[in-house]
Amino acid sequence: MIDRAHLTIIRALADNGTLTAAANALFLTQPALSHQMRYLEKKLEVSLWQREGRQLRLTPAGEVLLRTARQVLPVLEQTEKTLQAYGEGKQGVLRIGVECHPCYEWLKGILADFLIALPDMDVDIVNKFQFSGLEGLLNHHVDLLVTPDVVKKKGVDYQSLFDYELVLLVEKSHPLTAKAFITAEALLNETILTFPVAHDRLDIFTQFLLPAGINPKAKAIASLDIMVQMVSLGRGVTVLPDWLAKGYCQQLSVEAVKLGRNGIAKTLYAAMRTDDAEINYMQLFVDLGRK
């Protein structure tokens, strides 16, 4: 009764907001799109959307269908890519989910080695999730998740890649560079430059600032390079993994300082479904990551 075309349409309506924009995104005429949705509503005997001026608002039934579309369509799309890779004589497609911005920078460093070692593999990188990265893994939207956070879940295997430490990156002449380590109170009047991620998902807030009752001004910047440039110009401070900060310290007028007397220790993991953990190319990725 419900086919892929209907799921694609409901997703396009939700993503684009108007019938005209959705029709353009799907390369359909507006009457053709309206006809298909009316047909589905008639078959299901339920209303899927309501008009509010030029905008469309999904009904509760439409929201149910949209959730199904968000779950099912990525799986179908990735399955098609995998089958296409097999048809082209490749071993398949490894879909890698990246849940943190610095993880993406690290991934770029090993991806070439992985593809050279397995020339018959394709790789897809997913760094934006409709839900969480872990849900993307469990729902088969990705095959392997690169993450610094372990959330124990049945059917998920975490393999450690390497340990690192989070450090504060400041402009070289900043008074904080004279300190052996930084206290949370020392950042009260600083502007913390962060990636566009909720503070409850940032270790600098959850593990360092908020436990001390410190909540300084924060500014989100999507580009890592621009963020570090802002730090080098004295427009704020930021927190990065030590391995990533080291490279910037060699290139720009910035310096890394320890956060807290004991530092903030982290581990990067490769998470995968337990049933897939022994697949050869999964283990190759983990081995390369550890090197």
N, C-alpha and C positions, 0 to 999 in steps of 0.2 A: 504493500500500500504506500509506504513512504520510500522513495528512492533517493539516490544520491543527488539528483538535480534539485529536489526540494530542500535537502539539507544545505546545498550550496547557495540556494536562493535566500533561505532564512538567515544564513551567516552574512551574506552580502547586504541584506536589509539592515541587520544589526550594525555592521561595520560602517555603512555609508549613510544611514539615517533617512534618506529620501528614496522614493521609488525611482526617480530619474537617475540619481547617482548610482543606485544598485544596478539598474538596467545597463548603464554605461560600463560599469565594472565587469559585468557578465557578458558584454557585447550582445545584448538583447534589446529589442524595442520595448518601450514601456508597456504597450498593450499586451505584448507576448508575456512579459513578466507578470502582469496583473492576471492574465488568463490562467497561468500555471498555478498561481497562489489561490485563486478562486476555486480552481479545480481541486486542489488539495484540501481546502477548507470544506468543500462540499463532501469529499470522500470521508474526511475525518468527522464531519458534522460538528465542527468547533471553529470559532473565530481565532485567527492567529495574530492579527495586528489591528490597530486602530489608527485612524488619521488624527493628527493634531496640527491643523493648518497644513503646511507642506511637509511636516515631519511625520514619521511613522513611529508608533510605539507598540512594542510587542505585548500581547496579552499574556496572562499567566501560562496559557497553553502554548503560546509562541515561545515563551522563555524555556519551557520544557524541551521543545523541539530544538531550540538554539543550543542548549546544553548538550544534547545528543550530537548536534552538528560539530560542536567544538571538540568532542571526544572522538567521533568516528572519522571525520574528514582527514585530519592529519595522519591517522593510521592508514587509510586508503591511499593517500598521496605518497606516503613513504613506501608502502608496499609496491606501488607502481614503479617507483624509482628503483627499488631493489630488483624487481622482476626485469626491468629494462637493463639494469647492470648485468644480470645473468644472461640476458639475451645478447648482450654485447661481449660476452665471454669473460666478464669480470666475476670475482668471487662474491661480490655483494656490496652493500653500502653500510658503513658504520656511521650511525647518527650520534654525534657527540653533543650533549647538552652542556652549556657553560653557565653556571649560576652566579658567578662573580666577575667583575670587570678585570681585576688583576689575573684571574684564571685564564681569561681570554688571551692576555699578553703572554702568559706562560705557554699556552697551547700553540701559539704561533711558532714557538721555538722548537717544538718536537714534531710538528705536523709533517714537515718535509722528510724527516728521517723515517716516519711511519709509512709515508707513501712510496718512498724509495725502496723500503724493505718489502712492501706489498704492492707492486705496480698494478695488480689486478683488482685492487680495492678502490672504491669510491668513498669519499667522506662528506657528510653534511654536518654543518655546524649550526646549532640552535642556541641563541643566546637571549631569546625572548620567549617567555612561556605564558600561555593563557592562564595557567594555574602555577603551582610551584614546580621547580625542577624535579623534585622527587615524584610528584604526581605524573609529570611527563614521562618519567622512567617507568613507573608502574603501569601507565596506560599505553605503553609501547610507542610513544611519540619520539623517544630517543632510546638508544641502546646502552649508552654509557654517560654518566653524569660526572663532570669535574666540579668538585665542591669542597669547601673547607669545613662544612657543617655535617655532622653525623646525626641523623634522625633514625633511630632504630625502628625497622619495619620488617615484618615477615616477608621473605622473598627477596630481600635486597642485601647484597654483599658489598661491604666497603673494604677497599684495599688501599692502604696508605702509600702515598707516592714519596713525599718528603716533608720534613719539618721546617718551619721557618718562624720568624718573629716579626710582629708588626712594629714599625718604628714611626716616629713623627718626623716629617720632612719640613724643614724651615729654611728661610733665606740665610745665607752664610753669616751675615752680620747681625742676625737676630740675637737678642740677649739670651734666649733659651739654649743657644749652642754652647754656652759656658757651663751648663749644668751637666752633671754626670747622668742624671735621669730626670724625667719630667713628672711632676705630680699633676693630678687632675685639677687642683686649684690654680695651677700656673696657666691653665688654658681658659680660665673664666672669661678673660677679655679678648681672647683670640677669635678670629673667624675660621671655623673649620670648613675646609673645602672637601666635599664628599661627592661620590657618585650619586646619581638620582635614584636612591634606594631609601626605603623607610628606615628611620633611625633604629627601630627595634630589630633590624637585620644587620646593623653595623656594629662590629665588635668594639670600636672606640667608644661608642655610647653605652652598649649593654654591659661591657666588661670593665670599663675604665671610668667614664664620666658620670653616668647616672648613678652607679652605686655610691659615688662620693657626693651626690647631690649637686653636681655641676652640670649646667645645661647651657653651653655657650652658643653664640650665633653660628649658624651653619648656612652654607651656600652650596647648592648642587650644581655640578658641572659634568656634562656627559663625556667630554673628551679628556682622556688621561693626559695627553701632551699639553693641552691648554691649562689643565689644572696645575701641572707642575710649573708651567711658565708663570702662572699667577703667583705661585709660591716664590719663585725666583725673583719676582718683582715686589715682594713684600706685601702682597694683597691677601695673605692668609696662610694657613698651614694645612697640611694634609697628612693622612696616615696611609702607608703602603707596606707591603711585604718587604723585608730587608733585601731580598734578592733583586727586587724590582727597583727599590730606592737606590741601590748601589750604582746601577747604570746611570741614573739621572745625576747622581752626585759627581760623576766623572765628566758629565756633559755641561751641566749648568751650575749656577751659583746657589746651590742648595746643599744642606747637610742633614744627615739623619741623626736623631737623638733617641735614646732609649725611653720607652714609656713605662714609668713605674720602676721601683727598685728591682723587681723580679722580671720585668718585661711582660709582653703578651705573647705567649707561645701558641702557635697554631700548627696544624697538619693539613696538607692537601690530600684529598682522597679521590679515587676513581670508584664511583658507585655503579653497580650493574645488577641486573636481575640474577638471582642465585643460579637459575637454570643456565644462564649464559656465561657464568664466570670461568668455565674451563675452555671456552672457545679460543682457538689459537691466536686469532688476531686481537682478542681482548687482552690476553696475557702479554702479547707483544707490546701493546700500547702501555700497559702498566710497567713493563720492563724498561721501555724507553723513558717513561716518565720518571722512574726512579734514578736513571742515569743522568 
